[in-house]
């Protein structure tokens, strides 16, 4: 955040407010753009299933 403060010469509150607004827009946009192949989320992608780094976070989460 410090780089943004220096670059744009605005307060932390201003940077935080506009950053939050940008995230809100991305979230709304993602609902229209990102679509799951499996809407019920019953299949675990092989990359997650076969890699212990990921599977420990996703095991039994659905």
N, CA, C and O atoms as a Maestro MAE file, in Angstrom:
{
 s_m_m2io_version
 :::
 2.0.0
}

f_m_ct {
 s_m_title
 :::
 protein
 m_atom[248] {
  # First column is atom index #
  i_m_mmod_type
  r_m_x_coord
  r_m_y_coord
  r_m_z_coord
  i_m_residue_number
  s_m_chain_name
  s_m_pdb_residue_name
  s_m_pdb_atom_name
  i_m_atomic_number
  :::
  1 25 0.822 -1.176 0.000 1 A "UNK " " N  " 7
  2 3 0.000 0.000 0.000 1 A "UNK " " CA " 6
  3 2 0.876 1.253 0.000 1 A "UNK " " C  " 6
  4 15 0.501 2.286 -0.555 1 A "UNK " " O  " 8
  5 25 2.030 1.148 0.621 2 A "UNK " " N  " 7
  6 3 2.925 2.294 0.685 2 A "UNK " " CA " 6
  7 2 3.314 2.826 -0.681 2 A "UNK " " C  " 6
  8 15 3.427 4.036 -0.874 2 A "UNK " " O  " 8
  9 25 3.521 1.921 -1.629 3 A "UNK " " N  " 7
  10 3 3.864 2.345 -2.986 3 A "UNK " " CA " 6
  11 2 2.719 3.114 -3.624 3 A "UNK " " C  " 6
  12 15 2.948 4.091 -4.337 3 A "UNK " " O  " 8
  13 25 1.488 2.682 -3.374 4 A "UNK " " N  " 7
  14 3 0.319 3.388 -3.913 4 A "UNK " " CA " 6
  15 2 0.203 4.775 -3.300 4 A "UNK " " C  " 6
  16 15 -0.109 5.743 -3.993 4 A "UNK " " O  " 8
  17 25 0.456 4.870 -1.991 5 A "UNK " " N  " 7
  18 3 0.391 6.170 -1.329 5 A "UNK " " CA " 6
  19 2 1.386 7.141 -1.945 5 A "UNK " " C  " 6
  20 15 1.060 8.298 -2.213 5 A "UNK " " O  " 8
  21 25 2.597 6.659 -2.165 6 A "UNK " " N  " 7
  22 3 3.643 7.503 -2.739 6 A "UNK " " CA " 6
  23 2 3.347 7.840 -4.196 6 A "UNK " " C  " 6
  24 15 3.500 8.986 -4.619 6 A "UNK " " O  " 8
  25 25 2.928 6.849 -4.952 7 A "UNK " " N  " 7
  26 3 2.704 7.028 -6.391 7 A "UNK " " CA " 6
  27 2 1.568 7.994 -6.681 7 A "UNK " " C  " 6
  28 15 1.703 8.872 -7.534 7 A "UNK " " O  " 8
  29 25 0.445 7.842 -5.979 8 A "UNK " " N  " 7
  30 3 -0.739 8.633 -6.295 8 A "UNK " " CA " 6
  31 2 -0.944 9.824 -5.363 8 A "UNK " " C  " 6
  32 15 -1.850 10.630 -5.574 8 A "UNK " " O  " 8
  33 25 -0.110 9.936 -4.338 9 A "UNK " " N  " 7
  34 3 -0.156 11.075 -3.420 9 A "UNK " " CA " 6
  35 2 -1.540 11.279 -2.801 9 A "UNK " " C  " 6
  36 15 -2.050 12.399 -2.755 9 A "UNK " " O  " 8
  37 25 -2.137 10.192 -2.330 10 A "UNK " " N  " 7
  38 3 -3.428 10.256 -1.643 10 A "UNK " " CA " 6
  39 2 -3.307 9.559 -0.293 10 A "UNK " " C  " 6
  40 15 -2.357 8.816 -0.044 10 A "UNK " " O  " 8
  41 25 -4.282 9.810 0.571 11 A "UNK " " N  " 7
  42 3 -4.254 9.218 1.908 11 A "UNK " " CA " 6
  43 2 -4.555 7.725 1.859 11 A "UNK " " C  " 6
  44 15 -5.046 7.204 0.857 11 A "UNK " " O  " 8
  45 25 -4.248 7.052 2.965 12 A "UNK " " N  " 7
  46 3 -4.535 5.625 3.088 12 A "UNK " " CA " 6
  47 2 -6.023 5.361 2.908 12 A "UNK " " C  " 6
  48 15 -6.409 4.373 2.284 12 A "UNK " " O  " 8
  49 25 -6.860 6.242 3.453 13 A "UNK " " N  " 7
  50 3 -8.312 6.079 3.336 13 A "UNK " " CA " 6
  51 2 -8.755 6.110 1.873 13 A "UNK " " C  " 6
  52 15 -9.567 5.285 1.454 13 A "UNK " " O  " 8
  53 25 -8.235 7.041 1.106 14 A "UNK " " N  " 7
  54 3 -8.609 7.159 -0.306 14 A "UNK " " CA " 6
  55 2 -8.173 5.930 -1.088 14 A "UNK " " C  " 6
  56 15 -8.956 5.377 -1.861 14 A "UNK " " O  " 8
  57 25 -6.943 5.501 -0.897 15 A "UNK " " N  " 7
  58 3 -6.436 4.317 -1.591 15 A "UNK " " CA " 6
  59 2 -7.269 3.102 -1.212 15 A "UNK " " C  " 6
  60 15 -7.653 2.320 -2.082 15 A "UNK " " O  " 8
  61 25 -7.552 2.933 0.071 16 A "UNK " " N  " 7
  62 3 -8.328 1.796 0.550 16 A "UNK " " CA " 6
  63 2 -9.743 1.812 -0.022 16 A "UNK " " C  " 6
  64 15 -10.265 0.769 -0.417 16 A "UNK " " O  " 8
  65 25 -10.364 2.983 -0.068 17 A "UNK " " N  " 7
  66 3 -11.729 3.102 -0.583 17 A "UNK " " CA " 6
  67 2 -11.793 2.684 -2.053 17 A "UNK " " C  " 6
  68 15 -12.659 1.900 -2.442 17 A "UNK " " O  " 8
  69 25 -10.881 3.207 -2.858 18 A "UNK " " N  " 7
  70 3 -10.908 2.879 -4.285 18 A "UNK " " CA " 6
  71 2 -10.471 1.444 -4.552 18 A "UNK " " C  " 6
  72 15 -10.948 0.820 -5.500 18 A "UNK " " O  " 8
  73 25 -9.583 0.922 -3.741 19 A "UNK " " N  " 7
  74 3 -9.191 -0.479 -3.871 19 A "UNK " " CA " 6
  75 2 -10.393 -1.375 -3.586 19 A "UNK " " C  " 6
  76 15 -10.634 -2.341 -4.310 19 A "UNK " " O  " 8
  77 25 -11.143 -1.058 -2.538 20 A "UNK " " N  " 7
  78 3 -12.348 -1.828 -2.200 20 A "UNK " " CA " 6
  79 2 -13.389 -1.737 -3.303 20 A "UNK " " C  " 6
  80 15 -14.034 -2.732 -3.631 20 A "UNK " " O  " 8
  81 25 -13.558 -0.555 -3.877 21 A "UNK " " N  " 7
  82 3 -14.511 -0.400 -4.982 21 A "UNK " " CA " 6
  83 2 -14.084 -1.244 -6.180 21 A "UNK " " C  " 6
  84 15 -14.919 -1.857 -6.844 21 A "UNK " " O  " 8
  85 25 -12.791 -1.272 -6.449 22 A "UNK " " N  " 7
  86 3 -12.283 -2.094 -7.549 22 A "UNK " " CA " 6
  87 2 -12.529 -3.573 -7.305 22 A "UNK " " C  " 6
  88 15 -12.909 -4.297 -8.226 22 A "UNK " " O  " 8
  89 25 -12.315 -4.032 -6.074 23 A "UNK " " N  " 7
  90 3 -12.589 -5.432 -5.744 23 A "UNK " " CA " 6
  91 2 -14.072 -5.758 -5.886 23 A "UNK " " C  " 6
  92 15 -14.426 -6.830 -6.377 23 A "UNK " " O  " 8
  93 25 -14.938 -4.845 -5.459 24 A "UNK " " N  " 7
  94 3 -16.382 -5.061 -5.603 24 A "UNK " " CA " 6
  95 2 -16.770 -5.234 -7.069 24 A "UNK " " C  " 6
  96 15 -17.582 -6.095 -7.406 24 A "UNK " " O  " 8
  97 25 -16.191 -4.417 -7.928 25 A "UNK " " N  " 7
  98 3 -16.471 -4.524 -9.365 25 A "UNK " " CA " 6
  99 2 -15.985 -5.863 -9.905 25 A "UNK " " C  " 6
  100 15 -16.684 -6.500 -10.693 25 A "UNK " " O  " 8
  101 25 -14.799 -6.298 -9.494 26 A "UNK " " N  " 7
  102 3 -14.280 -7.589 -9.951 26 A "UNK " " CA " 6
  103 2 -15.158 -8.744 -9.482 26 A "UNK " " C  " 6
  104 15 -15.368 -9.701 -10.226 26 A "UNK " " O  " 8
  105 25 -15.665 -8.664 -8.271 27 A "UNK " " N  " 7
  106 3 -16.550 -9.718 -7.759 27 A "UNK " " CA " 6
  107 2 -17.829 -9.778 -8.578 27 A "UNK " " C  " 6
  108 15 -18.276 -10.863 -8.951 27 A "UNK " " O  " 8
  109 25 -18.426 -8.620 -8.864 28 A "UNK " " N  " 7
  110 3 -19.656 -8.609 -9.672 28 A "UNK " " CA " 6
  111 2 -19.385 -9.102 -11.087 28 A "UNK " " C  " 6
  112 15 -20.196 -9.828 -11.661 28 A "UNK " " O  " 8
  113 25 -18.257 -8.712 -11.644 29 A "UNK " " N  " 7
  114 3 -17.893 -9.148 -12.991 29 A "UNK " " CA " 6
  115 2 -17.650 -10.646 -13.028 29 A "UNK " " C  " 6
  116 15 -18.016 -11.310 -13.997 29 A "UNK " " O  " 8
  117 25 -17.040 -11.180 -11.991 30 A "UNK " " N  " 7
  118 3 -16.731 -12.613 -11.972 30 A "UNK " " CA " 6
  119 2 -17.987 -13.469 -12.010 30 A "UNK " " C  " 6
  120 15 -17.959 -14.578 -12.542 30 A "UNK " " O  " 8
  121 25 -19.080 -12.976 -11.458 31 A "UNK " " N  " 7
  122 3 -20.330 -13.733 -11.473 31 A "UNK " " CA " 6
  123 2 -20.851 -13.917 -12.892 31 A "UNK " " C  " 6
  124 15 -21.544 -14.894 -13.174 31 A "UNK " " O  " 8
  125 25 -20.526 -12.995 -13.781 32 A "UNK " " N  " 7
  126 3 -20.961 -13.089 -15.175 32 A "UNK " " CA " 6
  127 2 -19.955 -13.813 -16.057 32 A "UNK " " C  " 6
  128 15 -20.332 -14.441 -17.046 32 A "UNK " " O  " 8
  129 25 -18.688 -13.729 -15.704 33 A "UNK " " N  " 7
  130 3 -17.628 -14.233 -16.575 33 A "UNK " " CA " 6
  131 2 -17.167 -15.638 -16.199 33 A "UNK " " C  " 6
  132 15 -16.938 -16.465 -17.081 33 A "UNK " " O  " 8
  133 25 -17.028 -15.916 -14.915 34 A "UNK " " N  " 7
  134 3 -16.490 -17.196 -14.465 34 A "UNK " " CA " 6
  135 2 -17.630 -18.189 -14.296 34 A "UNK " " C  " 6
  136 15 -18.579 -17.944 -13.552 34 A "UNK " " O  " 8
  137 25 -17.524 -19.298 -14.988 35 A "UNK " " N  " 7
  138 3 -18.539 -20.349 -14.875 35 A "UNK " " CA " 6
  139 2 -17.845 -21.674 -14.600 35 A "UNK " " C  " 6
  140 15 -16.832 -21.999 -15.219 35 A "UNK " " O  " 8
  141 25 -18.392 -22.418 -13.684 36 A "UNK " " N  " 7
  142 3 -17.831 -23.715 -13.346 36 A "UNK " " CA " 6
  143 2 -18.282 -24.762 -14.360 36 A "UNK " " C  " 6
  144 15 -19.420 -24.734 -14.830 36 A "UNK " " O  " 8
  145 25 -17.395 -25.669 -14.686 37 A "UNK " " N  " 7
  146 3 -17.751 -26.779 -15.562 37 A "UNK " " CA " 6
  147 2 -18.698 -27.714 -14.819 37 A "UNK " " C  " 6
  148 15 -19.627 -28.272 -15.403 37 A "UNK " " O  " 8
  149 25 -18.450 -27.874 -13.533 38 A "UNK " " N  " 7
  150 3 -19.259 -28.747 -12.677 38 A "UNK " " CA " 6
  151 2 -19.984 -27.873 -11.655 38 A "UNK " " C  " 6
  152 15 -19.413 -27.535 -10.618 38 A "UNK " " O  " 8
  153 25 -21.224 -27.506 -11.934 39 A "UNK " " N  " 7
  154 3 -21.958 -26.590 -11.060 39 A "UNK " " CA " 6
  155 2 -22.218 -27.140 -9.666 39 A "UNK " " C  " 6
  156 15 -22.465 -26.371 -8.737 39 A "UNK " " O  " 8
  157 25 -22.168 -28.443 -9.507 40 A "UNK " " N  " 7
  158 3 -22.389 -29.040 -8.182 40 A "UNK " " CA " 6
  159 2 -21.078 -29.254 -7.437 40 A "UNK " " C  " 6
  160 15 -21.092 -29.648 -6.271 40 A "UNK " " O  " 8
  161 25 -19.952 -29.004 -8.086 41 A "UNK " " N  " 7
  162 3 -18.625 -29.141 -7.486 41 A "UNK " " CA " 6
  163 2 -18.407 -30.533 -6.898 41 A "UNK " " C  " 6
  164 15 -17.924 -30.672 -5.774 41 A "UNK " " O  " 8
  165 25 -18.763 -31.551 -7.660 42 A "UNK " " N  " 7
  166 3 -18.607 -32.925 -7.183 42 A "UNK " " CA " 6
  167 2 -17.248 -33.516 -7.542 42 A "UNK " " C  " 6
  168 15 -16.804 -34.464 -6.895 42 A "UNK " " O  " 8
  169 25 -16.588 -32.981 -8.547 43 A "UNK " " N  " 7
  170 3 -15.284 -33.501 -8.965 43 A "UNK " " CA " 6
  171 2 -14.168 -32.592 -8.468 43 A "UNK " " C  " 6
  172 15 -14.277 -31.367 -8.520 43 A "UNK " " O  " 8
  173 25 -13.094 -33.208 -7.985 44 A "UNK " " N  " 7
  174 3 -11.910 -32.466 -7.564 44 A "UNK " " CA " 6
  175 2 -10.905 -32.531 -8.710 44 A "UNK " " C  " 6
  176 15 -10.577 -33.623 -9.176 44 A "UNK " " O  " 8
  177 25 -10.408 -31.377 -9.176 45 A "UNK " " N  " 7
  178 3 -9.421 -31.393 -10.253 45 A "UNK " " CA " 6
  179 2 -8.201 -32.234 -9.875 45 A "UNK " " C  " 6
  180 15 -7.769 -32.231 -8.723 45 A "UNK " " O  " 8
  181 25 -7.655 -32.947 -10.848 46 A "UNK " " N  " 7
  182 3 -6.519 -33.844 -10.611 46 A "UNK " " CA " 6
  183 2 -5.319 -33.100 -10.025 46 A "UNK " " C  " 6
  184 15 -4.593 -33.650 -9.196 46 A "UNK " " O  " 8
  185 25 -5.110 -31.860 -10.449 47 A "UNK " " N  " 7
  186 3 -3.971 -31.090 -9.945 47 A "UNK " " CA " 6
  187 2 -4.064 -30.901 -8.426 47 A "UNK " " C  " 6
  188 15 -3.048 -30.954 -7.733 47 A "UNK " " O  " 8
  189 25 -5.261 -30.684 -7.917 48 A "UNK " " N  " 7
  190 3 -5.455 -30.527 -6.471 48 A "UNK " " CA " 6
  191 2 -5.426 -31.882 -5.781 48 A "UNK " " C  " 6
  192 15 -4.793 -32.045 -4.739 48 A "UNK " " O  " 8
  193 25 -6.112 -32.844 -6.365 49 A "UNK " " N  " 7
  194 3 -6.239 -34.164 -5.763 49 A "UNK " " CA " 6
  195 2 -4.893 -34.856 -5.583 49 A "UNK " " C  " 6
  196 15 -4.688 -35.552 -4.589 49 A "UNK " " O  " 8
  197 25 -3.977 -34.674 -6.526 50 A "UNK " " N  " 7
  198 3 -2.703 -35.384 -6.516 50 A "UNK " " CA " 6
  199 2 -1.551 -34.598 -5.898 50 A "UNK " " C  " 6
  200 15 -0.420 -35.084 -5.887 50 A "UNK " " O  " 8
  201 25 -1.805 -33.418 -5.392 51 A "UNK " " N  " 7
  202 3 -0.737 -32.600 -4.826 51 A "UNK " " CA " 6
  203 2 -1.043 -32.306 -3.354 51 A "UNK " " C  " 6
  204 15 -2.020 -31.624 -3.043 51 A "UNK " " O  " 8
  205 25 -0.208 -32.819 -2.459 52 A "UNK " " N  " 7
  206 3 -0.424 -32.654 -1.021 52 A "UNK " " CA " 6
  207 2 -0.423 -31.189 -0.583 52 A "UNK " " C  " 6
  208 15 -1.038 -30.843 0.426 52 A "UNK " " O  " 8
  209 25 0.262 -30.332 -1.335 53 A "UNK " " N  " 7
  210 3 0.278 -28.912 -0.969 53 A "UNK " " CA " 6
  211 2 -1.122 -28.312 -1.026 53 A "UNK " " C  " 6
  212 15 -1.469 -27.457 -0.211 53 A "UNK " " O  " 8
  213 25 -1.923 -28.759 -1.983 54 A "UNK " " N  " 7
  214 3 -3.269 -28.218 -2.151 54 A "UNK " " CA " 6
  215 2 -4.320 -29.037 -1.416 54 A "UNK " " C  " 6
  216 15 -5.231 -28.481 -0.802 54 A "UNK " " O  " 8
  217 25 -4.196 -30.339 -1.477 55 A "UNK " " N  " 7
  218 3 -5.235 -31.218 -0.953 55 A "UNK " " CA " 6
  219 2 -5.456 -31.032 0.543 55 A "UNK " " C  " 6
  220 15 -6.577 -31.205 1.022 55 A "UNK " " O  " 8
  221 25 -4.418 -30.684 1.287 56 A "UNK " " N  " 7
  222 3 -4.592 -30.489 2.726 56 A "UNK " " CA " 6
  223 2 -5.576 -29.357 3.025 56 A "UNK " " C  " 6
  224 15 -6.243 -29.374 4.059 56 A "UNK " " O  " 8
  225 25 -5.667 -28.382 2.133 57 A "UNK " " N  " 7
  226 3 -6.606 -27.276 2.326 57 A "UNK " " CA " 6
  227 2 -8.016 -27.626 1.862 57 A "UNK " " C  " 6
  228 15 -8.994 -27.127 2.417 57 A "UNK " " O  " 8
  229 25 -8.124 -28.474 0.855 58 A "UNK " " N  " 7
  230 3 -9.414 -28.755 0.237 58 A "UNK " " CA " 6
  231 2 -10.055 -30.068 0.675 58 A "UNK " " C  " 6
  232 15 -11.202 -30.342 0.321 58 A "UNK " " O  " 8
  233 25 -9.337 -30.876 1.432 59 A "UNK " " N  " 7
  234 3 -9.870 -32.167 1.851 59 A "UNK " " CA " 6
  235 2 -11.121 -31.964 2.712 59 A "UNK " " C  " 6
  236 15 -11.105 -31.192 3.671 59 A "UNK " " O  " 8
  237 25 -12.182 -32.652 2.366 60 A "UNK " " N  " 7
  238 3 -13.455 -32.616 3.106 60 A "UNK " " CA " 6
  239 2 -14.086 -31.229 3.205 60 A "UNK " " C  " 6
  240 15 -14.850 -30.972 4.135 60 A "UNK " " O  " 8
  241 25 -13.786 -30.341 2.279 61 A "UNK " " N  " 7
  242 3 -14.376 -28.997 2.363 61 A "UNK " " CA " 6
  243 2 -15.740 -28.920 1.686 61 A "UNK " " C  " 6
  244 15 -16.500 -27.984 1.936 61 A "UNK " " O  " 8
  245 25 -16.054 -29.876 0.846 62 A "UNK " " N  " 7
  246 3 -17.364 -29.862 0.172 62 A "UNK " " CA " 6
  247 2 -18.152 -31.070 0.626 62 A "UNK " " C  " 6
  248 15 -19.286 -31.267 0.190 62 A "UNK " " O  " 8
  :::
 }
 m_bond[247] {
  # First column is bond index #
  i_m_from
  i_m_to
  i_m_order
  :::
  1 1 2 1
  2 2 3 1
  3 3 4 2
  4 3 5 1
  5 5 6 1
  6 6 7 1
  7 7 8 2
  8 7 9 1
  9 9 10 1
  10 10 11 1
  11 11 12 2
  12 11 13 1
  13 13 14 1
  14 14 15 1
  15 15 16 2
  16 15 17 1
  17 17 18 1
  18 18 19 1
  19 19 20 2
  20 19 21 1
  21 21 22 1
  22 22 23 1
  23 23 24 2
  24 23 25 1
  25 25 26 1
  26 26 27 1
  27 27 28 2
  28 27 29 1
  29 29 30 1
  30 30 31 1
  31 31 32 2
  32 31 33 1
  33 33 34 1
  34 34 35 1
  35 35 36 2
  36 35 37 1
  37 37 38 1
  38 38 39 1
  39 39 40 2
  40 39 41 1
  41 41 42 1
  42 42 43 1
  43 43 44 2
  44 43 45 1
  45 45 46 1
  46 46 47 1
  47 47 48 2
  48 47 49 1
  49 49 50 1
  50 50 51 1
  51 51 52 2
  52 51 53 1
  53 53 54 1
  54 54 55 1
  55 55 56 2
  56 55 57 1
  57 57 58 1
  58 58 59 1
  59 59 60 2
  60 59 61 1
  61 61 62 1
  62 62 63 1
  63 63 64 2
  64 63 65 1
  65 65 66 1
  66 66 67 1
  67 67 68 2
  68 67 69 1
  69 69 70 1
  70 70 71 1
  71 71 72 2
  72 71 73 1
  73 73 74 1
  74 74 75 1
  75 75 76 2
  76 75 77 1
  77 77 78 1
  78 78 79 1
  79 79 80 2
  80 79 81 1
  81 81 82 1
  82 82 83 1
  83 83 84 2
  84 83 85 1
  85 85 86 1
  86 86 87 1
  87 87 88 2
  88 87 89 1
  89 89 90 1
  90 90 91 1
  91 91 92 2
  92 91 93 1
  93 93 94 1
  94 94 95 1
  95 95 96 2
  96 95 97 1
  97 97 98 1
  98 98 99 1
  99 99 100 2
  100 99 101 1
  101 101 102 1
  102 102 103 1
  103 103 104 2
  104 103 105 1
  105 105 106 1
  106 106 107 1
  107 107 108 2
  108 107 109 1
  109 109 110 1
  110 110 111 1
  111 111 112 2
  112 111 113 1
  113 113 114 1
  114 114 115 1
  115 115 116 2
  116 115 117 1
  117 117 118 1
  118 118 119 1
  119 119 120 2
  120 119 121 1
  121 121 122 1
  122 122 123 1
  123 123 124 2
  124 123 125 1
  125 125 126 1
  126 126 127 1
  127 127 128 2
  128 127 129 1
  129 129 130 1
  130 130 131 1
  131 131 132 2
  132 131 133 1
  133 133 134 1
  134 134 135 1
  135 135 136 2
  136 135 137 1
  137 137 138 1
  138 138 139 1
  139 139 140 2
  140 139 141 1
  141 141 142 1
  142 142 143 1
  143 143 144 2
  144 143 145 1
  145 145 146 1
  146 146 147 1
  147 147 148 2
  148 147 149 1
  149 149 150 1
  150 150 151 1
  151 151 152 2
  152 151 153 1
  153 153 154 1
  154 154 155 1
  155 155 156 2
  156 155 157 1
  157 157 158 1
  158 158 159 1
  159 159 160 2
  160 159 161 1
  161 161 162 1
  162 162 163 1
  163 163 164 2
  164 163 165 1
  165 165 166 1
  166 166 167 1
  167 167 168 2
  168 167 169 1
  169 169 170 1
  170 170 171 1
  171 171 172 2
  172 171 173 1
  173 173 174 1
  174 174 175 1
  175 175 176 2
  176 175 177 1
  177 177 178 1
  178 178 179 1
  179 179 180 2
  180 179 181 1
  181 181 182 1
  182 182 183 1
  183 183 184 2
  184 183 185 1
  185 185 186 1
  186 186 187 1
  187 187 188 2
  188 187 189 1
  189 189 190 1
  190 190 191 1
  191 191 192 2
  192 191 193 1
  193 193 194 1
  194 194 195 1
  195 195 196 2
  196 195 197 1
  197 197 198 1
  198 198 199 1
  199 199 200 2
  200 199 201 1
  201 201 202 1
  202 202 203 1
  203 203 204 2
  204 203 205 1
  205 205 206 1
  206 206 207 1
  207 207 208 2
  208 207 209 1
  209 209 210 1
  210 210 211 1
  211 211 212 2
  212 211 213 1
  213 213 214 1
  214 214 215 1
  215 215 216 2
  216 215 217 1
  217 217 218 1
  218 218 219 1
  219 219 220 2
  220 219 221 1
  221 221 222 1
  222 222 223 1
  223 223 224 2
  224 223 225 1
  225 225 226 1
  226 226 227 1
  227 227 228 2
  228 227 229 1
  229 229 230 1
  230 230 231 1
  231 231 232 2
  232 231 233 1
  233 233 234 1
  234 234 235 1
  235 235 236 2
  236 235 237 1
  237 237 238 1
  238 238 239 1
  239 239 240 2
  240 239 241 1
  241 241 242 1
  242 242 243 1
  243 243 244 2
  244 243 245 1
  245 245 246 1
  246 246 247 1
  247 247 248 2
  :::
 }
}
